[in-house]
């Protein structure tokens, strides 16, 4: 504006002053408009720059979070790798360490010195590690020995024969007392003698009597002795160990007795335990003058069994169930109270018992409504539970053969005839054959 005033001549008239005023006014308006435009452009540039800075700030924060997450992951991996390195170093040291000698403690001299017998045979008086309690050093305990000093490094748990672990029943049988027909009295007796002392010992403490230690089941083959033992194993929560009498008879002298001793030791360790000895007559026959070394070994095994059942040491909460179909040949020492307090006879079923057994076996069968199981029970005189089960199976086979929707009375009668004929034919085939 000053330039314009200096350049223009001095106004002389009012018209010149007015023209000068309008010129100056237009110039001022143009400059103000330019200033407004510049201001708006500046605000837009500043807002754009602020937006760019905020976006950059967000990107940097996201990168920071990612870097921190990667840092934590790397630290975790570092800790895991350090742990694996320590584990591998420990395993490497263990692999480089010399093997230890297995020995057995035979005598304890004092708190730090014991006499051990190594696996090679010689006996040594050695010292034990300070980390081993003096109360744990007992004769008969297995231990590991250092190869150079023969010092006791650690004590080992008691070892049992692998055959003993195979006798332990892992999976409980599915048979229950309801699957047994015609043996109500026998079921009550075995429940009182075996199941009740394990589930409710306070009843016997209140009365002041000792519960029975063992039960012997005897009777003809196929009457349900093993089935009854399976039901006991199903109903009780105790450990169940099953052994056949012939398994206790071993070839070498002392092996059978050792097997019996370890059987009772494991049962006592895992008590409450039920030991079921099937076909006990294989090892419990009456002792006579032995003529062979095999007979003498069987008698040694029987003596160890007698001592385990009721000997000097208390066997704890261990119940024994024996089963045999030759009670007449069992040793008298095996039958006395204290070993088998209850001797339960499992006889051939009568007509009522046969009917009950037929009802049990026919639960899962598709039977015609006209079938009279009572008539079937009358015509099966002298049959045991296994025979009745075979009759039900054969009746079902006859129904399948004739493509019937259900088993009829005719099928049962045909099955009875077939079982009777097969039984007599089997007896004719073995007539005159002598069994050792």
C-alpha positions, 0 to 999 in steps of 0.5 A: 500500500505504501508503494502505491501511495508513493507512486501515485501523485498527490490527489487534488480533487475529490474524484481522485481521492475516491478513485484512490480509495477504491484502488486501495480497497480492492488491493486490500481485499485481494491481499486478505483473500490471498492471506485466507487461502494461504491460511486454509492451505496451511491448515490442510497441510498441518492436518495431513501431517498430523494424520501421517504422524499418528499413523506412523505412531500406530505402526511403531506401537504395533512393531513394538508389541510384535518385538516384545512378543518375539522377545518373550517367545525367544526367552521361553525357547531359551529356558526350554532349550536350557532345560533340555541341555541340562537333561541331556547333560544329566543323561550323558553323565548317567550313561558315562557312569559305571554300572552298579553291582546288585547285592543282598544285605545278609547282616547289619553290623551297626548304623553304617556297616553292613554285610552284603552278598554280591551277585557273584557270590562272595560276602563283604562288609561295606559301608552305606551311603549317608543318604540311606536311613539306618532303619531301612538297612535290614537283612534280605533287602536288595541293594546296589554296590559301587564297583570299586568301594562296594559301598551301598549306593541305594536300596532296591524295592522287593522283587517278585517272580514275573509269574506272580505278577501274571496271577494278578487279575487286572480286569474285573470279571463281568459275572455277578451273583445274579448270573448264578442260579440255584446256589442261594445258600452257597452264595450267602455263605461265601459272601459272609466269609469273604465279602463281608469281612472286606466291606464291613470289618467293624461288624466282626470287631463289634461281636469280637470274632475273627472273620474266616480266613479261607473258603473251600468250594468242592463239588462235581465238575461244571457246578459253578465253583469258578463262576462263584469265584468270578462273582466274588471278584466282581463284587469286591474292591479287593485285589484278586489273584488267580492261580491254578494249583498246577502252576505252583509245582515247579521243576527244580527243588525249592522253586515251587515253595519260593513261588508260593512265598512270593505269592503270599508276600505280594498279596499281603503287600497289596491287601486287601487281597483275595487269592483264588486257587483253582484245582487245589488238589494238584498241589494239596493231595494227601502226603504219602511216602514219596517215591520220586523227586517230583512227588517230594517237590510237590510235598515241599510246595504243599508245606509252604502253602500250609505255612502261608495259609496259617503259619507263624506269620500273620498274613494280614487281610488276605482271603483264600478261596480254593476250588476242587472236585476231589476233596477226598484226596486233599491233605487233612492239614489243608482242611482244618479250620484256620486254613479253610474255615468254611468248606462249601459243597457245590452239589449237582442242582436239583429240579428247582436249581436247574430251572433257575439256571435255565432262566439265567442262561435264557435271558439273552435268548429269543424264546417262544412263548410256548416254551416250558422251562420247567419241563426242560428242567424235569428232563435234565436230571443229573445235569450240571450247570455247564450241561444246561448252558450247552443245552441252551446253546444247542437249542439255539443252534437247532433254531438257526438250522431250521430258520426259526424266529425263536427257540421252541420246545422242540429245539430244547428237547432235541438239544437234550437228546443230543447232549445225552448222546454226545456224553455217552459216546464220549464215555465209550471212547475213553473206556479202559484208558488209564490217566496218570 
